[in-house]
């Protein structure tokens, strides 16, 4: 074996599998009773995490940063790297530990002639990790640069016309009647228990958000395999429910609502753990699908609002 090959083998042996590492972290949280997609306003995780430039983090990084915010009690949604803090005149305080997030990139595979092949299916996706710190871990930042946003938190007892309008603009028919909440892929409609049967308005809208996320998987929208094959296996059902739960959290947070715990989802915990243990990429896939689903719902509402004010 050549020295170069030997060095390469040693490097690979010491390389951390990011998918496996992140998945094990999520599994540990679930086993400890913490769902990182159920942010608590009381523990400072009631906003979507933001970069220093103001843009929101997405996908798996939202879950990782929410988990840290819940555990550490951070109330500010802004995060940045050590270098970004220095560039802004700040310093990470002594003893503070950062939170590792991921960056996804891709490399075009090459053909026999050594030329890049641009087709999407021939690109190799890779992950890189980097560390960020919450602004509460940093001193010396410019005053007022990263203010704590004041989320519109309403402990709703009555129906909220604005929230009704969001889901109406999304376009999937919503029916209220006695019984359970569910989305029907057959006739592409959402059935909800009557409003009065819920303990709070927040519980009603959180449940509606969950069912709306399911509906984004319809073949005429995102055509999600886990919805199409929902009844084929317990594992597929668990994957789709994981997408719906994460996506509903994204929607609720964007609309200023604290996600409400659904009684039936405690039963899914063991199924989610099984899925994550069997597929180290499952949580990444679920978070990505949930991001796309939540954006579909929210953008429909934004488009309708722009149409009405034009």
Secondary structure, DSSP 8 states (H G I E B T S, - for coil): --HHHHHHHHHHHH---HHHHHHHHHHHHHHTT--TTS--GGGT--S--B-TTS-B--THHHHHHHHHHHHHT----BEE-HHHHHHTT-EE-TT---EEEEEEEEEE-B-TTS-B---GGGEEEEEEEEEEEEGGGEES--TTTT----------SS--HHHHHHHHHH--EEEE-SS--EEETTTTEEEE--GGGSSSHHHHHHHHHHHHHHHTTSTTTT--HHHHTTTT-HHHHHHHHHHHHHHHHHHHHHTT------GGGGGGHHHHHHHHHH-TTHHHHHHHHHHHHHHHHHHHHHHHHHHHH-
